[in-house]
């Protein structure tokens, strides 16, 4: 109701890195630690910018080329805060 902006970012697997071909990425995570780190990122973001909601999803396992490995959405009253 109060937010006029929702900005999103999708991190997508590319087919190259440092001049080498990439066919997939394989992510592993210690879930409890990963959640703690993501919550810390959200807290830091809220300290710096006037944002309302933050959602982060990061895949684990195999992520093929052209598929998203991370998606972030941030809402705020105005778009500048959500884009920063």
PyMOL commands that set and color helices and strands:
alter all, ss='L'
color gray80, all
select helices_A, chain A and resi 31-48+79-83
alter helices_A, ss='H'
color red, helices_A
select strands_A, chain A and resi 5-12+16-17+20-21+24-27+51-58+61-64+68-76
alter strands_A, ss='S'
color yellow, strands_A
deselect
rebuild
show_as cartoon
